[in-house]
Structure formats: C-alpha cells, structure tokens
Amino acid sequence: MPKAVVRNALKGTLEHVDLVLVRRGERVVVAVPVHTAGEHDRDGILEHVHHSIEVETEATAIPSFFELDLTGMAAGTSMYAENVKLPAGVTLVSDPKMVVVHLSERSTAAEPAAETAAAAAPAAEEKKES
C-alpha cells in the first residue's frame, strides 16, 4: 500500500514512493477525500473547510472518495463529518462534529452601503457641532 508519493514539481513525474506492507484483513486509518454533489442554495457561497476525513477500514477496501450530498442545504448551514455516508466496514475516525463544508450567506451590496452611511452620519454630526 502506498504511504507517500513524491512527484517532480515541474514535470509531474514520479521521484519516490514509500510503501507500507499490510496483511489481508488488517485495518488501517487513512484520509479519504470528500466530494460534494447535489443542488444547494445558490444564494450562498460554498466553502470547503476540510477536503478529506479520516476513517478506519480494511487495507484492501479503501474507498477512493466519499460523496457528500448537499441537496437542500440552506445558506448559513454546515455539513459535518457525521453527515458523510460511509460504506459497510468503514468507521469514522475524524471528529463527527468536524465541519466539512459550510454554505455562507452572501451579503448584498446594499448592506455595506447602509453600514457606511450609518457610520458616516455620527461623524458628520460631530463636525457640525465643532
């Protein structure tokens, strides 16, 4: 099983591979990437907080990735490691409350303008009093 892979940064060619010997049936802890799928609230900005989660699984059955369904996710909410559907025989090692993705609420252009106007109003009053 590969433990670490080193590639040439410019050419992309393999330079070195570290291997680990495992026995059939042996369980290992590995980081597996999380991909997102499904339609979420398009008014929000999707932020990937963690791109992978750690799981324990049999060395011969390591998933290539997990899919996290974002269908119906509303702006201002998060999806956690515990929301990732794991196949049989795979156990979550990462903190179940670890945020994997967060859908931030998009601020409107009117809000910053209103805040700037509100902040400028007291400053203008102070100048009039002087």
N, C-alpha and C positions, 0 to 999 in steps of 0.2 A: 504494500500500500504506500503511495507517495506521501511523504511528510512535508517536504518543502521543494519548491521548484524555483530555480534561478534562471532568468532569461536575460539576454543581452538587451539593454535598454534601447539601443538604436536599431539593431537588426531584428530583434524579436526571436532570435534563435536560442535554443536550449544551451545553457552552460553547465548546469549541475542539477542533479535530482537526488534528494535524500529519501531513502526508502525505510519503511518500518516493517518488520516481519510480524505477521499476526496469524493466529491459528483459526481454523474454521470454527465458527460458533463463538469466538471471542468478541466481547462487546467493547466498543471504543467510543470516546467522546470527540465529536467533530463539529466544526462550524459549517452550517449549510446555508446557502443564500436563500433569501426570501424574495420572490417576485410578486408583484401586485397585478390583480385582474379585476374586472368589473367596473361598472359605472358608479362614480361618486358625485357628490355635489360639485358642479363645475364652477360655483361661485367661490370656492376655497382654493388654497394653494397647498398642494400635496408635498409634504416634507418627509423624506426617508431618514428617520433618526438612526436606525440600525439596519444594515443591509443583510445581516445573517443572524441566525440564532444557533446556540449550542445544543446539541442533542446527543443522547446515548443510543447507539444502535449496533447491530451486528456488523462486523467489519466487511462482510461480503454483501451487505444490503444497504449501503449508504445512499440516501436519495441525492440526486444531483441538484435539486432545489425544492422549496416549498412554495405553494401558491396561496396568497392571502387575498380573499375575496373582499373587495371594497364596496360592493353593491349596497346602495342605500346609505352610505356613510355621509353624515351631515358635517357641514363646516363647524369647526370648533371642537371636534371629537378626535379621539385617538384609537388606534388598534394596537393591541398588546401581544406579546409572545404567546400568551394563553389562547389567543384567537386563531392561531395558525393550526390548521387541521393536520395532525400527524398520522402517518400510516401505522398499522399494527406493528408492534415490536420496536417502535421508536419512542423514547422517553425524553421529555423536555428537561434540559439541564439549566438553561438560562432562567433568570428570574421571570416568573409568569407575568409580573406587572411591568416588565421592561417594554417601553414604548417602541414599536417597530415603525409605524407611520403615524403622522399627525396631519390632519387637514385643518390648516389655519384659516381663519376668516379673513377675507380680502377687505382691506379698508378702502372706502370710497374716496374720491378726490375731494368731495365736499367737506369731509370731516377734518382734514388737516387745515383747510382754508378757514373753517369755523374756529378751530383752536387758535390759529394765528391771529384772527380778528379779535378773539376774546382776550388773548394775551396782550395785544396792542392797545386795547381800549383803556386799561388802567394806566398804562404808560403815557397815553395821550392826556388823560385827566391830570396826572402828576405834573406834566409840562404846563398845563393851563393854570394850575394853582401857583406855580413859581413866579 
